[in-house]
Amino acid sequence: MTQAPRTVDYYYSTRSSFTYLGAARLNALAAEHGFTLNHRPIILSITMPPIGGRPFGERPPMLQNYATLDLMRWADHLGIPVQREPVFHDGPVELPSGIVIAGQRAARRGEEGDVDRLSLLVLKALWGDDRDIADPTVISALCTEAGYGDPDALISEALSDGVQAELARNCREAVIRGVIGAPTYFIANEPFYGQDRLDFVARAMARETQRTAGSAGNA
C-alpha cells in the first residue's frame, strides 16, 4: 500500500517579514521530517478583512511600532539580518506571489528548480537585501539562483491568468480555513500561526510521521 505524502499547507504573503524569519527553518524541518511544502501565497489585504483583521499598513501606529520592535528582536534572536524599514516593503504582489505558484507547478511537472528555495529567496530579497521583488529582472535572477532553467518562461507563467486565479483561490481558501495571518502552517488540518510556533510545527511533524508510519505498518 502506497503511503500518502506528508504535507504542510503553507499560507503566507511574499511580502511578510515574519514569514521570512521562519522560512529557512521551515524548509529545514520539512527536509528533516520528510514533508512536502504546499506553497499557498495569499494577499493579506484580501484575507484579513473577512476575519475582522487589518493589513499591517491599516493598523494603529502603536501596533505597527510594536510589530517592528518585535521583528527586530526576533531577527536578533535568530541571527537573521533584516531590513527594519525596506524601501520596497509595499508593492505589487502579482509577480512575487505568482512566481512561487509557477515554480511549484514547474516542480510538479518534473522540471528543474527548487520552489522551497525560490520562495525563501523572494522573501530574503525583500527583507534581507531590500530589493524590488516586483521587478522582473530581480525575479529572473532569483529563479536562476533557485535552479530554474528558463526564468523568462516562468515569469510569463507567473503572470498568466491561470496562476493569478490560483492566487485568488488561495485567498478564498485561507478565509474558509481560518488563516489569521502570515505565516500559517497546516499539518493534518491543524493550524499553526506565526514563525514563533515552529517548535510546535516540529512536534506535529514528528507525531504525523509516527502516525503514518504506524498506519503503514498495520496495512
C-alpha positions, 0 to 999 in steps of 0.5 A, spaced: 500 500 500 502 506 497 503 511 503 500 518 502 505 524 502 506 528 508 504 535 507 504 542 510 499 547 507 503 553 507 499 560 507 503 566 507 504 573 503 511 574 499 511 580 502 511 578 510 517 579 514 515 574 519 514 569 514 521 570 512 524 569 519 521 562 519 522 560 512 529 557 512 527 553 518 521 551 515 524 548 509 529 545 514 524 541 518 520 539 512 527 536 509 528 533 516 521 530 517 520 528 510 514 533 508 512 536 502 511 544 502 504 546 499 506 553 497 499 557 498 501 565 497 495 569 499 494 577 499 493 579 506 489 585 504 484 580 501 484 575 507 484 579 513 478 583 512 473 577 512 476 575 519 475 582 522 483 583 521 487 589 518 493 589 513 499 591 517 499 598 513 491 599 516 493 598 523 494 603 529 501 606 529 502 603 536 501 596 533 505 597 527 511 600 532 510 594 536 510 589 530 517 592 528 520 592 535 518 585 535 521 583 528 527 586 530 528 582 536 526 576 533 531 577 527 536 578 533 534 572 536 535 568 530 541 571 527 537 573 521 539 580 518 533 584 516 531 590 513 527 594 519 524 599 514 525 596 506 524 601 501 520 596 497 516 593 503 509 595 499 508 593 492 505 589 487 504 582 489 502 579 482 509 577 480 512 575 487 506 571 489 505 568 482 512 566 481 512 561 487 505 558 484 509 557 477 515 554 480 511 549 484 507 547 478 514 547 474 516 542 480 510 538 479 511 537 472 518 534 473 522 540 471 528 543 474 528 548 480 527 548 487 520 552 489 522 551 497 528 555 495 525 560 490 520 562 495 525 563 501 529 567 496 523 572 494 522 573 501 530 574 503 530 579 497 525 583 500 527 583 507 534 581 507 537 585 501 531 590 500 530 589 493 524 590 488 521 583 488 516 586 483 521 587 478 522 582 473 529 582 472 530 581 480 525 575 479 529 572 473 535 572 477 532 569 483 529 563 479 536 562 476 539 562 483 533 557 485 535 552 479 530 554 474 532 553 467 528 558 463 526 564 468 523 568 462 518 562 461 516 562 468 515 569 469 510 569 463 507 563 467 507 567 473 503 572 470 498 568 466 491 568 468 491 561 470 496 562 476 493 569 478 486 565 479 490 560 483 492 566 487 485 568 488 483 561 490 488 561 495 485 567 498 478 564 498 481 558 501 485 561 507 478 565 509 474 558 509 480 555 513 481 560 518 488 563 516 489 569 521 495 571 518 502 570 515 505 565 516 500 559 517 502 552 517 497 546 516 499 539 518 493 534 518 488 540 518 491 543 524 493 550 524 499 553 526 500 561 526 506 565 526 514 563 525 514 563 533 510 556 533 515 552 529 517 548 535 510 546 535 510 545 527 516 540 529 512 536 534 506 535 529 511 533 524 514 528 528 507 525 531 504 525 523 510 521 521 509 516 527 502 516 525 503 514 518 508 510 519 504 506 524 498 506 519 503 503 514 505 498 518 498 495 520 496 495 512 
